């Protein structure tokens, strides 16, 4: 291959001029080796710069031997060594003359990521990147290898980019469809992917842009899982396993967790698995499941007992949120509206990305017209407070499902605002502040309709 002549005396002088500052950096090699690598660093970086400006991949081919030397000898030269290295290796792989040469270069790419992990950490992210590159290069030919890497990354402790979790679910489904595993694998891996995405959403709860992006990835995972997600299919997947091993605690945890998550809590399988799990492993988490089961049976007082036990002991933010949300539902069913509001507020505090608690409080207010008749507009001031909560719900949770639900309720409740003439007769003026009487006691803004 013809060498691209681009180096100048100025570049070499630059390399010499940086020697003193480079000695102060930790390149993962001795100072003597670092000195020896300065020229290779300068050469590989210059070629990659020219590639970026020209998009001529020949520059990356020229960079390859110099880049190799730096990675092999000074693996902490910079993180860009690996970013640029991925581009270099993909070009080299694409130009391999034989399958054997291609496979050798692919192994070198995989080793490069291993070296990066060994020197800079972030194992879940970069193990998933290994999987992604393998998938892009090998397509179906590499299914077993790239699935195994996605699976390894997803099961590691630590952050994993949300985009890779969608790829993980797609790889899982491809793996099952290829006959390499049972459909239960899709359910198990969905559980892992959705847990990690929920954790990411919590992490960036105050960042509306990142939260919106993560919600798109959640939708992607849900979309990939949807063919396996309806309750009948879950019963088909897990029913026989339960019948053959009804006291397997790990199995019972899987069944109750996924069926709860997918809203299949009215299924007999969920009831049976929940009861067995609580009998065998009576923890706050199983009390949470028992409370949910009692809600399905409209046994509200019994549900509240279990859920009050659960809120005292569950530790994950997701379970704290669910326990308080369900406790709010139980008190709502008992028409203990003030207690329900307290529980819903606690749920909202536990997960600040969820709008459902505020939406539920709005429905409590709308159901309390008779408690606020001292407002002189037949209790219709409750709808002002209800709409306030719905607006709050949309602010914290911009998901399409929540926004649509809130808008429907806002439309219904706004139609019940007091008429302008009735408000005037009661001495109430649009835009003024007003405290809703009765147990609600919320300060709100007067609004009327024609």
C-alpha positions as CSV (number, residue, x, y, z in Angstrom):
1,X,0.0,0.0,0.0
2,X,1.4,3.4,-0.9
3,X,2.4,5.5,2.1
4,X,0.6,8.8,2.4
5,X,3.4,11.4,2.8
6,X,2.2,14.0,5.3
7,X,4.6,14.4,8.1
8,X,6.6,17.6,8.5
9,X,9.5,18.7,10.6
10,X,7.0,20.7,12.5
11,X,5.2,17.6,13.7
12,X,8.4,16.0,14.9
13,X,9.4,19.3,16.6
14,X,6.0,19.2,18.3
15,X,6.6,15.7,19.6
16,X,10.0,16.8,21.0
17,X,8.4,19.9,22.6
18,X,5.9,17.9,24.4
19,X,8.4,15.5,26.0
20,X,8.7,17.5,29.3
21,X,5.0,17.6,29.9
22,X,4.4,14.0,28.8
23,X,6.9,12.8,31.4
24,X,4.5,14.1,34.1
25,X,1.6,12.0,32.8
26,X,0.7,8.4,33.7
27,X,0.7,6.6,30.4
28,X,0.9,3.2,32.1
29,X,4.5,2.7,31.1
30,X,8.0,3.7,32.4
31,X,9.4,7.2,31.5
32,X,11.9,5.5,29.2
33,X,9.2,3.6,27.2
34,X,7.1,6.8,27.2
35,X,9.9,8.7,25.6
36,X,10.2,5.9,23.0
37,X,6.5,6.1,22.2
38,X,6.3,9.9,21.6
39,X,7.0,9.6,17.9
40,X,4.4,6.8,17.5
41,X,1.9,8.9,19.4
42,X,2.5,11.9,17.2
43,X,2.4,9.9,14.0
44,X,-0.9,8.0,14.8
45,X,-2.6,11.1,16.1
46,X,-1.6,13.1,12.9
47,X,-3.0,10.4,10.7
48,X,-6.3,10.2,12.6
49,X,-6.6,14.0,12.4
50,X,-6.2,13.9,8.7
51,X,-8.7,11.1,8.5
52,X,-11.2,13.2,10.4
53,X,-10.8,16.1,8.0
54,X,-10.7,14.1,4.8
55,X,-12.7,10.9,5.7
56,X,-10.0,9.0,3.6
57,X,-9.7,5.7,5.4
58,X,-6.2,5.2,4.0
59,X,-5.0,7.5,6.8
60,X,-6.3,5.1,9.4
61,X,-4.5,2.2,7.7
62,X,-1.3,4.3,8.0
63,X,-2.0,5.1,11.6
64,X,-2.5,1.4,12.5
65,X,1.1,0.2,13.2
66,X,1.9,3.3,15.2
67,X,-1.3,3.0,17.2
68,X,-0.6,-0.7,17.8
69,X,2.8,0.2,19.4
70,X,1.2,2.8,21.7
71,X,-1.6,0.4,22.9
72,X,0.9,-2.4,23.5
73,X,3.4,-0.3,25.4
74,X,1.6,2.6,27.0
75,X,-2.1,1.6,27.4
76,X,-3.0,4.7,29.5
77,X,-1.7,7.2,27.0
78,X,-5.3,8.6,26.7
79,X,-8.9,7.4,26.4
80,X,-8.8,8.7,22.9
81,X,-6.4,5.9,22.1
82,X,-9.4,3.5,22.3
83,X,-11.9,5.8,20.6
84,X,-9.5,6.2,17.6
85,X,-8.5,2.6,17.9
86,X,-12.1,1.4,17.3
87,X,-12.2,3.4,14.0
88,X,-8.8,2.1,13.0
89,X,-9.7,-1.5,13.7
90,X,-13.0,-1.4,11.9
91,X,-11.3,-0.1,8.8
92,X,-8.6,-2.8,9.0
93,X,-11.2,-5.5,9.5
94,X,-13.2,-4.2,6.5
95,X,-10.1,-4.5,4.3
96,X,-9.0,-8.0,5.5
97,X,-8.2,-10.1,2.5
98,X,-9.2,-13.5,4.0
99,X,-11.6,-14.7,6.7
100,X,-8.6,-15.8,8.8
101,X,-7.1,-12.3,8.6
102,X,-10.5,-10.8,9.5
103,X,-10.9,-13.1,12.5
104,X,-7.4,-12.2,13.8
105,X,-8.2,-8.5,13.5
106,X,-11.6,-9.0,15.3
107,X,-9.7,-10.6,18.2
108,X,-7.4,-7.7,18.3
109,X,-10.4,-5.3,18.5
110,X,-11.8,-7.4,21.4
111,X,-8.4,-7.3,23.2
112,X,-8.3,-3.5,22.7
113,X,-11.5,-3.2,24.7
114,X,-10.2,-5.5,27.4
115,X,-7.1,-3.4,27.7
116,X,-9.3,-0.3,28.0
117,X,-11.4,-1.9,30.8
118,X,-8.2,-3.0,32.6
119,X,-6.9,0.6,32.6
120,X,-10.0,2.7,32.8
121,X,-12.8,0.5,34.2
122,X,-16.4,1.0,33.1
123,X,-16.7,-2.7,32.4
124,X,-20.5,-2.9,31.6
125,X,-20.3,-0.1,29.1
126,X,-17.3,-1.3,27.2
127,X,-18.2,-5.0,27.4
128,X,-21.5,-4.0,25.7
129,X,-19.5,-2.0,23.1
130,X,-17.6,-5.2,22.4
131,X,-20.9,-6.9,21.8
132,X,-22.2,-4.1,19.6
133,X,-19.1,-4.1,17.4
134,X,-19.2,-7.9,17.0
135,X,-22.9,-7.6,16.0
136,X,-22.2,-4.9,13.5
137,X,-19.2,-6.8,11.9
138,X,-20.5,-10.4,12.0
139,X,-24.3,-10.0,11.9
140,X,-26.0,-13.4,12.4
141,X,-22.7,-15.2,12.1
142,X,-21.7,-13.8,15.5
143,X,-25.0,-14.2,17.3
144,X,-23.8,-16.5,20.1
145,X,-20.7,-14.4,20.8
146,X,-22.4,-11.0,20.8
147,X,-25.4,-12.2,22.8
148,X,-23.0,-13.7,25.4
149,X,-21.2,-10.3,25.7
150,X,-24.4,-8.3,26.0
151,X,-25.6,-10.7,28.6
152,X,-22.3,-10.5,30.5
153,X,-22.4,-6.7,30.4
154,X,-26.1,-6.5,31.6
155,X,-25.4,-8.7,34.6
156,X,-22.4,-6.6,35.8
157,X,-22.6,-4.1,38.6
158,X,-22.4,-0.6,37.4
159,X,-23.8,1.7,34.7
160,X,-24.5,0.4,31.2
161,X,-25.5,2.8,28.4
162,X,-29.3,2.7,28.0
163,X,-29.0,2.2,24.2
164,X,-27.1,-1.0,24.7
165,X,-29.9,-2.4,26.9
166,X,-32.3,-2.2,23.9
167,X,-29.7,-4.0,21.8
168,X,-29.4,-6.6,24.6
169,X,-33.1,-7.3,24.4
170,X,-33.0,-7.5,20.6
171,X,-30.1,-9.9,20.9
172,X,-31.9,-12.0,23.4
173,X,-34.9,-12.4,21.2
174,X,-32.7,-13.3,18.2
175,X,-31.0,-15.9,20.4
176,X,-34.3,-17.4,21.4
177,X,-35.7,-17.3,17.9
178,X,-32.6,-19.1,16.7
179,X,-33.6,-22.0,19.0
180,X,-30.6,-21.5,21.3
181,X,-32.7,-20.9,24.5
182,X,-36.2,-21.2,25.9
183,X,-38.6,-18.2,25.8
184,X,-38.2,-17.8,29.6
185,X,-34.8,-16.2,28.8
186,X,-36.6,-13.2,27.2
187,X,-38.6,-12.7,30.3
188,X,-35.6,-13.0,32.6
189,X,-33.5,-10.6,30.5
190,X,-36.3,-8.1,30.2
191,X,-36.4,-8.1,34.0
192,X,-32.7,-7.2,34.1
193,X,-32.9,-4.6,31.3
194,X,-35.9,-2.8,32.7
195,X,-34.4,-2.7,36.2
196,X,-31.3,-1.0,34.8
197,X,-33.3,1.5,32.8
198,X,-35.4,2.4,35.8
199,X,-32.2,3.0,37.7
200,X,-30.9,5.2,34.9
201,X,-34.2,7.2,34.9
202,X,-33.9,7.7,38.7
203,X,-30.3,8.8,38.2
204,X,-31.2,11.5,35.8
205,X,-34.6,12.4,37.2
206,X,-33.8,16.1,37.4
207,X,-32.5,16.2,33.8
208,X,-35.5,16.5,31.5
209,X,-33.5,15.9,28.3
210,X,-31.7,12.8,29.5
211,X,-34.9,11.5,31.1
212,X,-36.8,11.9,27.8
213,X,-34.0,9.9,26.0
214,X,-34.1,7.2,28.6
215,X,-37.9,6.9,28.3
216,X,-37.4,6.3,24.6
217,X,-35.1,3.5,25.3
218,X,-37.6,2.1,27.9
219,X,-40.2,2.2,25.1
220,X,-37.7,0.3,22.9
221,X,-37.2,-2.4,25.4
222,X,-41.0,-2.7,26.0
223,X,-41.5,-2.9,22.3
224,X,-39.0,-5.7,21.9
225,X,-40.6,-7.5,24.8
226,X,-44.2,-7.0,23.9
227,X,-44.7,-10.2,21.9
228,X,-43.9,-12.1,25.1
229,X,-45.6,-9.7,27.5
230,X,-49.3,-10.5,27.6
231,X,-50.6,-12.3,30.6
232,X,-51.6,-15.5,28.8
233,X,-48.1,-15.9,27.4
234,X,-46.5,-15.3,30.8
235,X,-48.8,-18.0,32.3
236,X,-47.9,-20.3,29.4
237,X,-44.1,-19.7,30.0
238,X,-44.2,-20.1,33.7
239,X,-47.3,-22.2,34.5
240,X,-45.7,-25.6,33.9
241,X,-42.5,-24.6,35.8
242,X,-44.6,-23.6,38.8
243,X,-46.6,-26.8,38.7
244,X,-43.4,-28.9,38.6
245,X,-41.6,-26.9,41.3
246,X,-44.2,-24.8,43.3
247,X,-41.8,-24.2,46.3
248,X,-38.8,-23.0,44.4
249,X,-38.2,-19.6,45.9
250,X,-36.1,-18.2,43.1
251,X,-38.8,-19.3,40.6
252,X,-41.5,-17.8,42.7
253,X,-39.7,-14.5,42.9
254,X,-39.3,-14.4,39.1
255,X,-43.0,-15.2,38.5
256,X,-44.3,-12.6,41.0
257,X,-41.9,-9.9,39.9
258,X,-42.6,-10.1,36.2
259,X,-46.3,-10.6,36.5
260,X,-46.5,-7.7,38.9
261,X,-44.5,-5.5,36.5
262,X,-46.7,-6.4,33.5
263,X,-50.0,-6.0,35.3
264,X,-50.9,-9.7,35.4
265,X,-51.9,-9.6,39.1
266,X,-55.4,-10.9,38.6
267,X,-54.1,-14.2,37.2
268,X,-54.5,-17.3,39.4
269,X,-50.8,-18.1,38.8
270,X,-49.9,-14.8,40.4
271,X,-52.1,-15.5,43.4
272,X,-50.7,-19.0,43.9
273,X,-47.1,-17.9,43.4
274,X,-47.5,-14.9,45.8
275,X,-49.0,-17.0,48.6
276,X,-46.3,-19.7,48.3
277,X,-43.6,-17.1,48.3
278,X,-45.0,-15.3,51.4
279,X,-45.3,-18.6,53.2
280,X,-41.7,-19.6,52.3
281,X,-40.0,-16.2,52.5
282,X,-42.1,-13.7,54.5
283,X,-40.0,-10.6,53.8
284,X,-41.1,-7.0,53.2
285,X,-40.8,-7.7,49.4
286,X,-43.2,-10.6,49.7
287,X,-45.5,-8.5,51.9
288,X,-45.6,-6.0,49.0
289,X,-46.8,-8.8,46.7
290,X,-49.4,-10.0,49.2
291,X,-50.7,-6.4,49.4
292,X,-50.9,-6.2,45.7
293,X,-52.8,-9.5,45.5
294,X,-55.3,-8.3,48.1
295,X,-55.9,-5.2,46.1
296,X,-56.8,-7.3,43.1
297,X,-59.3,-9.1,45.3
298,X,-60.6,-5.8,46.6
299,X,-59.6,-6.8,50.2
300,X,-58.6,-3.2,51.0
301,X,-58.1,-3.4,54.7
302,X,-56.1,-6.6,54.5
303,X,-54.0,-5.1,51.7
304,X,-53.3,-2.0,53.9
305,X,-52.0,-4.3,56.6
306,X,-49.5,-6.0,54.3
307,X,-48.5,-2.8,52.6
308,X,-47.8,-1.0,55.9
309,X,-45.5,-3.9,56.7
310,X,-43.9,-3.6,53.3
311,X,-43.2,0.2,53.6
312,X,-41.3,-0.3,56.8
313,X,-38.8,-2.8,55.3
314,X,-38.4,-2.5,51.5
315,X,-35.2,-0.8,50.5
316,X,-35.0,-0.2,46.8
317,X,-36.5,3.0,45.5
318,X,-38.7,1.1,43.0
319,X,-40.2,-1.1,45.8
320,X,-40.7,1.9,48.1
321,X,-42.5,3.7,45.4
322,X,-44.7,0.7,44.6
323,X,-45.5,0.0,48.3
324,X,-46.6,3.5,48.9
325,X,-48.6,3.7,45.6
326,X,-50.4,0.5,46.4
327,X,-51.0,1.6,50.0
328,X,-52.6,4.7,48.5
329,X,-54.9,2.5,46.4
330,X,-55.8,0.5,49.5
331,X,-56.8,3.6,51.5
332,X,-58.6,4.9,48.5
333,X,-60.6,1.7,48.3
334,X,-61.4,2.2,52.0
335,X,-62.4,5.8,51.2
336,X,-59.8,7.0,53.7
337,X,-58.9,9.8,51.4
338,X,-56.5,11.8,53.7
339,X,-54.5,8.6,54.4
340,X,-54.5,7.8,50.7
341,X,-53.1,11.3,49.9
342,X,-50.3,10.8,52.4
343,X,-49.4,7.5,50.8
344,X,-49.5,8.9,47.3
345,X,-47.3,11.9,48.3
346,X,-44.8,9.4,49.8
347,X,-44.8,7.5,46.5
348,X,-44.2,10.7,44.6
349,X,-41.2,11.5,46.9
350,X,-39.8,8.0,46.4
351,X,-39.8,8.3,42.6
352,X,-39.9,11.9,41.3
353,X,-40.2,10.7,37.7
354,X,-43.7,9.2,38.1
355,X,-46.8,11.2,37.6
356,X,-49.3,8.6,38.7
357,X,-49.3,9.6,42.4
358,X,-50.3,13.1,41.6
359,X,-52.9,11.9,39.1
360,X,-54.4,9.7,41.9
361,X,-54.5,12.6,44.3
362,X,-56.5,14.5,41.7
363,X,-59.0,11.7,41.6
364,X,-59.3,11.8,45.4
365,X,-60.1,15.5,45.2
366,X,-62.6,15.0,42.5
367,X,-64.4,12.4,44.6
368,X,-64.6,14.7,47.6
369,X,-67.2,17.3,46.4
370,X,-69.4,16.6,49.4
371,X,-66.6,17.4,51.8
372,X,-66.1,20.9,50.4
373,X,-69.6,22.3,50.2
374,X,-68.6,25.2,52.5
375,X,-67.0,26.9,49.4
376,X,-70.4,28.3,48.4
377,X,-70.1,26.7,44.9
378,X,-71.5,23.3,45.9
379,X,-68.0,21.9,46.5
380,X,-66.8,22.4,43.0
381,X,-63.7,24.1,44.2
382,X,-62.3,20.6,44.5
383,X,-61.8,20.6,40.8
384,X,-59.4,23.5,40.9
385,X,-57.2,21.6,43.3
386,X,-57.6,18.4,41.2
387,X,-56.5,20.2,38.0
388,X,-53.5,21.6,39.9
389,X,-52.3,18.1,40.7
390,X,-52.8,16.9,37.1
391,X,-50.6,19.8,35.9
392,X,-48.0,18.8,38.4
393,X,-48.3,15.2,37.2
394,X,-47.5,16.3,33.6
395,X,-44.6,18.3,34.8
396,X,-42.8,15.4,36.5
397,X,-43.8,12.7,34.0
398,X,-43.9,13.6,30.3
399,X,-44.5,10.1,29.1
400,X,-47.3,9.9,26.5
401,X,-49.4,7.6,28.6
402,X,-49.4,9.9,31.6
403,X,-49.9,13.1,29.6
404,X,-52.8,11.6,27.7
405,X,-54.4,10.4,31.0
406,X,-53.9,13.8,32.7
407,X,-55.3,15.7,29.7
408,X,-58.5,13.6,29.6
409,X,-59.1,14.3,33.3
410,X,-58.3,18.0,33.0
411,X,-60.9,18.2,30.3
412,X,-63.5,16.4,32.4
413,X,-62.7,18.4,35.6
414,X,-62.5,21.8,33.9
415,X,-66.0,21.2,32.6
416,X,-67.1,21.1,36.3
417,X,-65.5,24.4,37.3
418,X,-68.2,26.7,38.8
419,X,-70.0,28.9,36.3
420,X,-68.8,32.5,36.2
421,X,-72.2,33.8,37.4
422,X,-72.3,31.3,40.4
423,X,-68.8,32.3,41.4
424,X,-69.7,35.9,41.3
425,X,-72.7,35.4,43.5
426,X,-70.5,33.5,46.0
427,X,-68.0,36.4,46.1
428,X,-65.3,34.5,44.2
429,X,-63.2,36.2,41.4
430,X,-61.2,34.6,38.7
431,X,-57.5,34.5,39.4
432,X,-57.8,35.0,43.2
433,X,-56.3,32.5,45.7
434,X,-58.7,30.2,47.5
435,X,-58.3,27.5,50.1
436,X,-60.5,24.4,49.4
437,X,-62.4,23.6,52.6
438,X,-62.7,20.2,54.3
439,X,-60.0,17.6,54.4
440,X,-58.3,18.8,51.2
441,X,-57.3,22.2,52.6
442,X,-55.3,23.1,49.5
443,X,-54.6,26.6,48.4
444,X,-55.5,27.0,44.7
445,X,-56.5,29.6,42.1
446,X,-60.2,30.4,41.3
447,X,-61.2,29.4,37.8
448,X,-64.6,29.6,36.2
449,X,-66.4,28.5,33.0
450,X,-69.1,30.3,31.0
